[in-house]
Amino acid sequence: MTDLIRLLPDSVANQIAAGEVIQRPASVVKELVENSVDAGAGEISVLIRDSGKTLIQVADNGSGMSETDARLSFERHATSKITTAQDLFAITTKGFRGEALASIAAVAMVELKTRRASDETGTLIVISGSKTEVQEPCSCPVGSVFSVKNLFFNIPARRKFLKSDNTEIRHIINEFQKIALAHPDVRFTLTHNNTEIYNLPPANLRQRIIGVFGKQINNELITVSTDTTLIKIGGFIGKPENARRTYGEQFFFVNRRFMKHPYFHKAVAEAYQNILPAEAIPSYFIFMEADPASIDINIHPTKTEIKFEDERAIWQILMASVREALGKFNIVPSLDFENEALIDIPVRTNTGLIPGPPSIELNAGYDPFRNEHSAGNRQDPAERFERENTENWERLYNAFEKENENPEGLRGFNENERRLLQVKNKYIVAPVKSGLMLIDQKRAHERVLYEKFIASAGSNEPVSQADIFPVTVKMDPADYLLLEEIDDYLRVLGFVLRFAGDYTVIISGRPADSINEDPVEMLEILLEEYKKSESDPGRALIEKVAAGMAGASAIPYGKPLSRSEMENLFDMLFSCSAPNYSPGGKPVISIITLEEVDKRFRES
């Protein structure tokens, strides 16, 4: 019997490795730009064509490479960043695995021009599908220029599953933003199809944030600064009133490396507790400095998931730092201890008067127990509670009795006797045969609107209400491109936008069924809801847009509803084809059975 196990050819092994490191064009941009940063570049230019499918070019003025290094850099596990396993615990560079260039070269046509300052000529290398086709001297400036063409040309299945051009360039912009924010001292440019998206000169951190996200963010930033023996935390957080409904301005960095950290995100959210509007997400640009030996960045091929040695302690420091920053923000407008001129304490002039002790008038005849608690009027608290609540409890008891006698259960309400109650301006409660029905008012309205939008899209009769005064809003480039991509579907559902260039959107109409009267807030919620459903391959695009539109237009939590509004929502919900779940798949209805209620009283 022949042996079955054999070594894979290098070309196949490289393609398998590329599947982990190079997932889409944005992955190539990330790896190449990080390499330029590691090379000490002061200027990095990124040129994109067709969202990276045709060309990704990254040029820098870094240290460059020798001819031997240039050729060796495309081999797997070839790196200048580490030499021993112990070096993994002292990494300060972006890349170190030696996988990026080998993975890129395995799935694309790559051209490299590079020269060191000490060399008279540079080196040209052309590689296609891991095969070196050209290696020769060339004339080029100091630094490196990587040109990656026809990504996934030799893996048609991978290329076929790339998303639309707008989606892919959005991912590229997101990766570019992370690196640009981490290195404000470096000049960055990003150009797509001959249109310049970013031109960021060297600056301080605040100026770089403004350059990336626009001038309007300048007045929204609060400084964070904490220095401990365990970690140093700096950067900025957003003012509570400027929190948005969408993710996109939440960044953690450690030692100038971007990281995803849900646990630390909860620390920031905890610091904002009770001062943020419902479902709002604060902005933050938080930079941490830690001993490289206290973190592990080698737990994921993309190096964005990082493990800290003492995460719980850092969580507490982070939360305290954000709370301290918010506290200072609240105090500074009214009292500035650094500016003595603002504190004007009047000085009493000499009037010849000598101040004496204050006088206190006493009522010797006052008896605090004379009225409510006198012997004749004293009342047992339990008796008072019973007297004040008997009538209400009798009504509630009778309501349950009538409902329990109704054999039709959920839909068996008498229209003249329907009993609906709103709790905390969030839930609608109704007695039913089996107990109590709780309805999430926002999710219920989302379900109603979602089915309306889908029906109107099918009939091509969108109902839109025009705004008398159109609203103009400057968008993040990635969100602007996303809106362009789904604009046709938004119009079908009643949202009317005009794209004015320079990432500016003019809102002139919105769905007639929308409760939300703030079109900018609607747009933010719509984008966030759409992004949540964007990764679901089983849903049609119109369904994803309709789900986002429903989330943006629905009754918000905290809104009090009249009896007629509750009844109308109740009727519309149970006329839906799927009333039990929101468009996002979350439960709309929950039943608390009488058995559960009885159990609570038995246990008490």
NORJO-V133445 format. One record per run of one state. SS is the DSSP state (H for helix, E for strand, L for the rest). FROM is the first residue (numbers start at 0). TO is the last residue. If there is no record, write none. Layout:
SS,FROM,TO + SS,FROM,TO
This chain:
L,0,8 + H,9,20 + L,21,23 + H,24,37 + L,38,41 + E,42,48 + H,49,51 + L,52,53 + E,54,59 + L,60,65 + H,66,71 + L,72,83 + H,84,89 + L,90,98 + H,99,105 + L,106,107 + E,108,114 + L,115,120 + E,121,127 + L,128,129 + E,130,137 + L,138,141 + E,142,148 + L,149,154 + H,155,159 + L,160,163 + H,164,181 + L,182,185 + E,186,191 + L,192,193 + E,194,199 + L,200,203 + H,204,212 + L,213,213 + H,214,219 + E,220,226 + L,227,230 + E,231,237 + L,238,238 + H,239,241 + L,242,242 + E,243,243 + L,244,248 + E,249,253 + L,254,255 + E,256,259 + L,260,260 + H,261,270 + L,271,279 + E,280,280 + L,281,282 + E,283,288 + L,289,290 + H,291,293 + E,294,295 + L,296,303 + E,304,304 + L,305,305 + E,306,307 + L,308,309 + H,310,331 + L,332,338 + H,339,341 + L,342,379 + H,380,403 + L,404,407 + H,408,410 + L,411,418 + E,419,422 + L,423,425 + E,426,431 + L,432,433 + E,434,439 + H,440,458 + L,459,462 + E,463,473 + L,474,475 + H,476,491 + L,492,494 + E,495,498 + L,499,502 + E,503,510 + L,511,517 + H,518,533 + L,534,539 + H,540,552 + L,553,561 + H,562,572 + L,573,579 + E,580,580 + L,581,585 + E,586,586 + L,587,587 + E,588,592 + H,593,602 + L,603,603
